[in-house]
């Protein structure tokens, strides 16, 4: 059941209620990017050492950051309320259509329009479009006061489709569709096992942990005590995990920005267009369908976000760590993080169009 978004408090009161982390989040994210770049540049061998810590295709440092980030958000989810989300056919159908039909097709179009002469980057961008987000989207949705229960359901559905459909869609967009259009085809085979591991690690572990925390916490403290006493203590760790992950990403991959800035720029442009247009179309779709602000926002972020860890892992496993496909996968999260932070503010600003008085982020502070 979707919660009512409360009207924001006066600006002065809200500012007092927000923590320094909340008030200055964009600045902290920018600082995390700079720190990551500096570490990757100034500490020889750091990127290689971090990247070497893997279990199969999963980067352990990145996994730690994402698990720290995901756990508090999923501990906030009222799992008993998710059944109401499943009955919302408008949300379910629109999410599946945008995530698995329109968004991959749009990325395919952008890749060919902007990178037609660079086949490696073009292929990497198409792979990014196929990897639907199952992790970081929970952070963006929570920051924008979206529907947590709806986000948990849509992310779970995306994870199932990721396992079942990723390889088939890769074959379609890299071989079948280009052949139909008279374009060059790309031969690639994707590991279903790697996809399943990504889903289990980045969604399964934190979801089970969040479910157990809420179940046991409510049993011991009651729902009111759990949400008023425990959640405020663990909530900030979601943003700590986000900042930690950003530092790692830029330490691991930031050298690509400094060494090949023009190539990064060419990859970044279609990504920026993809994130903003996909988000805007999904948000408008939710509004037209009468989903309300919270579920429209959730629809928008689950449509715009991508599973960067899976995209990078697939590109490296298929084409090699030094390939252009891997570089395109790396640029994905480096562009996605700042763009989606901006879209959080766009979403909060758009509340007025859903009949919610907008302005400050007081309701966000209240939900922490």
C-alpha positions in Angstrom: 0.0 0.0 0.0 1.5 3.3 -1.0 2.1 5.7 1.9 1.0 9.3 1.8 3.8 11.7 1.2 3.6 14.3 4.0 3.8 18.0 3.3 7.2 19.4 3.9 7.9 21.5 7.0 9.1 25.2 6.7 12.6 25.5 5.3 14.3 26.6 8.5 12.8 23.7 10.4 13.7 21.2 7.7 17.3 22.4 7.5 17.6 21.8 11.3 16.2 18.3 11.0 18.4 17.2 8.2 21.8 15.7 9.0 25.0 17.1 7.5 25.1 14.0 5.3 21.6 14.7 4.0 22.1 18.4 3.5 25.3 18.1 1.6 24.9 14.8 -0.2 25.7 16.1 -3.7 28.9 17.6 -2.3 29.9 14.4 -0.5 29.3 12.4 -3.7 31.5 14.9 -5.6 34.2 14.6 -2.9 34.0 10.8 -3.1 34.6 10.9 -6.8 37.6 13.2 -6.4 39.0 11.0 -3.6 38.6 7.9 -5.7 40.3 9.5 -8.7 43.1 10.7 -6.4 43.7 7.3 -4.9 43.7 5.6 -8.2 46.1 8.1 -9.6 48.4 8.6 -6.7 48.7 5.1 -5.2 50.4 2.8 -7.7 48.9 -0.6 -8.1 45.8 0.2 -5.9 43.4 -0.3 -8.8 45.0 -3.6 -9.7 45.1 -4.8 -6.1 41.4 -4.0 -5.6 40.3 -5.6 -8.8 42.2 -8.7 -8.0 40.0 -9.3 -4.9 37.3 -11.3 -6.7 35.1 -14.3 -6.1 34.3 -15.6 -9.6 33.1 -12.5 -11.5 32.1 -10.6 -8.3 34.4 -7.8 -7.1 34.6 -8.3 -3.3 35.2 -4.6 -2.5 32.4 -3.4 -4.7 30.1 -6.2 -3.2 30.9 -5.0 0.3 30.0 -1.4 -0.6 26.8 -2.4 -2.3 25.7 -4.7 0.6 26.3 -2.0 3.1 24.3 0.4 0.9 21.4 -2.0 0.2 20.8 -3.5 3.7 19.4 -0.5 5.5 17.1 0.4 2.6 15.7 -3.2 2.5 15.4 -3.2 6.3 13.0 -0.3 5.9 10.7 -2.2 3.5 7.4 -3.4 5.0 7.5 -6.8 3.2 4.0 -7.6 4.3 2.7 -4.7 2.3 4.3 -5.9 -1.0 1.3 -8.0 -1.8 -0.6 -4.7 -2.6 2.0 -3.8 -5.1 1.6 -7.1 -7.0 -2.1 -6.4 -7.6 -1.3 -3.1 -9.3 -1.4 -4.2 -12.9 -0.7 -0.7 -14.2 2.6 -0.6 -12.4 3.6 -4.2 -13.2 2.9 -4.0 -16.9 4.4 -0.6 -17.4 7.5 -1.6 -15.5 8.0 -4.7 -17.6 7.4 -2.9 -20.8 9.7 0.0 -20.1 12.5 -2.1 -18.6 12.6 -5.0 -21.0 11.3 -3.6 -24.3 11.6 0.2 -24.5 14.8 0.9 -22.5 17.0 -1.7 -24.2 15.7 -0.6 -27.7 16.4 3.0 -26.8 19.9 2.2 -25.7 20.4 0.2 -29.0 19.3 3.3 -31.0 21.6 5.7 -29.0 24.5 3.3 -29.4 24.2 3.2 -33.2 23.5 7.0 -33.5 26.4 8.1 -31.4 29.0 5.3 -31.7 28.4 3.8 -35.2 32.1 4.1 -36.0 33.3 2.7 -32.7 31.9 -0.9 -32.6 33.5 -1.9 -29.2 32.1 1.1 -27.4 28.8 0.6 -29.2 28.5 -3.1 -28.0 29.5 -2.1 -24.5 26.7 0.5 -24.4 24.1 -2.0 -25.6 25.2 -4.4 -22.8 24.7 -1.6 -20.2 21.2 -1.1 -21.6 20.4 -4.8 -21.1 21.6 -4.9 -17.4 18.5 -3.7 -15.6 19.2 -2.2 -12.1 18.7 -4.4 -9.1 20.8 -2.7 -6.5 21.6 1.1 -6.4 18.1 2.0 -7.6 16.9 1.4 -4.1 19.1 4.3 -2.9 17.8 6.7 -5.5 14.2 5.7 -4.9 14.6 6.1 -1.1 16.2 9.5 -1.5 13.3 10.7 -3.7 10.7 9.3 -1.2 9.5 6.7 -3.6 7.5 3.6 -2.7 9.9 1.2 -0.9 7.6 -1.8 -1.2 7.0 -1.2 -4.9 10.8 -0.8 -5.4 11.5 -4.1 -3.7 8.9 -5.9 -5.9 10.1 -4.4 -9.2 13.7 -5.0 -8.4 12.9 -8.7 -7.6 11.0 -9.0 -10.9 13.9 -7.4 -12.8 16.3 -9.9 -11.2 14.2 -12.9 -12.4 14.0 -11.4 -15.9 17.7 -10.7 -15.8 18.5 -14.4 -15.3 15.9 -15.5 -17.9 16.2 -12.9 -20.6 19.7 -11.3 -20.5 21.4 -13.8 -22.8 18.5 -13.9 -25.3 18.2 -10.1 -25.5 22.0 -9.9 -26.0 21.7 -12.3 -28.9 18.8 -10.3 -30.3 20.3 -6.8 -30.1 23.9 -7.8 -31.1 23.1 -10.2 -33.9 19.5 -10.6 -34.9 18.3 -7.0 -35.0 21.5 -5.6 -36.7 21.2 -8.3 -39.4 17.6 -7.3 -40.0 18.7 -3.7 -40.4 21.6 -4.5 -42.6 24.1 -3.5 -39.9 27.3 -5.3 -38.7 26.6 -8.0 -36.2 28.6 -8.8 -33.0 29.3 -12.3 -31.8 29.0 -12.8 -28.1 28.1 -15.4 -25.5 27.1 -14.5 -22.0 27.5 -16.5 -18.9 24.1 -17.3 -17.3 26.0 -18.4 -14.2 27.6 -15.0 -13.8 24.3 -13.3 -14.2 22.7 -15.6 -11.5 25.6 -14.9 -9.1 25.2 -11.1 -9.6 21.5 -11.3 -8.8 22.1 -13.5 -5.7 24.9 -11.4 -4.3 23.6 -7.9 -4.9 19.9 -8.5 -4.3 19.5 -11.9 -2.5 21.8 -11.3 0.4 20.7 -7.8 1.4 17.0 -8.7 0.9 17.2 -11.7 3.2 19.1 -9.7 5.7 16.6 -6.8 5.6 13.7 -9.2 5.8 15.1 -11.0 8.9 16.0 -7.7 10.6 12.4 -6.4 10.2 10.8 -9.7 11.1 12.9 -10.2 14.3 13.0 -6.5 15.1 9.2 -6.1 15.0 8.8 -9.3 17.0 11.0 -7.9 19.8 10.3 -4.1 19.6 6.9 -3.9 17.8 6.6 -2.0 14.5 6.5 1.4 16.1 9.6 0.8 18.2 11.4 -0.9 15.3 10.8 2.1 12.9 11.4 4.8 15.5 14.4 3.4 17.3 16.3 0.9 15.2 15.8 2.2 11.6 17.2 5.7 12.4 20.4 4.1 13.7 21.0 1.9 10.7 19.6 4.2 8.0 22.7 6.4 7.5 24.8 3.4 6.6 23.0 3.3 3.2 24.6 6.5 2.3 27.9 5.5 3.8 27.9 2.5 1.6 27.0 4.6 -1.4 30.0 6.9 -0.8 32.3 4.0 -0.2 31.2 2.3 -3.4 31.7 5.6 -5.4 35.3 5.9 -4.0 36.0 2.4 -5.0 34.5 2.8 -8.5 36.6 5.8 -9.2 39.8 4.3 -7.7 39.3 1.2 -9.8 38.2 2.7 -13.1 38.8 6.5 -12.9 42.1 6.2 -14.8 40.1 5.6 -18.0 38.6 9.1 -17.6 42.1 10.7 -17.3 43.7 8.6 -20.0 41.0 8.6 -22.7 38.8 11.7 -21.9 37.6 12.1 -25.5 36.4 8.5 -25.7 34.8 8.8 -22.3 33.0 11.9 -23.5 31.6 10.1 -26.6 30.3 7.3 -24.4 29.0 9.7 -21.8 26.7 11.7 -24.1 24.3 8.9 -25.1 24.3 7.7 -21.5 23.2 11.1 -20.2 20.5 11.2 -22.8 19.4 7.6 -22.0 19.2 8.2 -18.2 17.3 11.5 -18.5 14.9 10.5 -21.2 14.1 7.1 -19.8 13.5 8.6 -16.4 11.3 11.4 -17.8 9.2 9.0 -19.9 8.7 6.6 -17.0 7.8 9.3 -14.6 5.3 10.8 -17.1 3.9 7.4 -17.7 3.3 6.8 -14.1 1.5 10.2 -13.9 -0.7 9.5 -16.9 -1.6 6.1 -15.4 -2.6 7.7 -12.1 0.0 5.8 -10.1 0.7 8.7 -7.8 4.0 10.3 -6.9 5.6 7.5 -4.9 5.0 4.7 -7.4 5.6 6.9 -10.4 9.0 7.8 -8.9 9.8 4.1 -8.3 8.8 3.3 -11.8 11.1 6.0 -13.1 14.2 5.0 -11.1 13.8 1.3 -11.8 13.6 2.1 -15.5 16.5 4.5 -15.7 19.0 2.7 -13.5 21.3 -0.1 -14.6 23.2 -3.0 -13.0 26.7 -1.7 -13.6 28.4 -4.5 -11.9 26.8 -7.1 -14.1 27.4 -5.0 -17.3 31.1 -4.6 -16.4 31.5 -8.3 -15.4 29.8 -9.5 -18.6 31.9 -7.2 -20.8 35.2 -8.2 -19.2 34.4 -11.9 -19.2 33.3 -11.8 -22.9 35.7 -9.3 -24.5 38.5 -8.8 -22.0 39.5 -6.4 -19.3 41.2 -3.9 -21.7 38.5 -4.0 -24.3 36.4 -1.0 -25.5 33.3 -2.9 -24.3 34.7 -3.0 -20.8 35.5 0.7 -20.9 31.9 1.5 -22.0 30.7 -0.6 -19.1 32.9 1.3 -16.7 31.8 4.7 -17.9 28.2 3.6 -17.2 28.2 4.0 -13.4 30.6 7.0 -13.5 27.9 8.9 -15.4 24.9 7.2 -13.8 25.7 8.3 -10.2 25.9 12.1 -10.7 23.0 12.0 -13.3 20.6 10.1 -11.0 21.6 12.2 -8.0 20.4 15.1 -10.1 17.2 13.2 -11.1 16.5 12.7 -7.4 16.0 16.5 -7.1 14.0 16.5 -10.3 11.7 13.9 -8.8 11.3 15.8 -5.6 10.6 19.0 -7.6 7.9 17.2 -9.7 5.8 16.4 -6.6 3.7 19.5 -7.3 2.4 17.9 -10.5 1.2 14.9 -8.5 -0.8 17.1 -6.1 1.9 17.1 -3.4 3.2 20.4 -2.1 6.9 20.4 -2.9 9.9 22.4 -1.8 12.3 21.0 0.7 13.2 17.5 1.8 11.5 17.4 5.1 9.6 14.3 4.5 12.9 12.6 3.6 14.3 13.5 7.0 11.2 12.1 8.7 11.6 8.8 6.9 15.2 8.3 7.9 
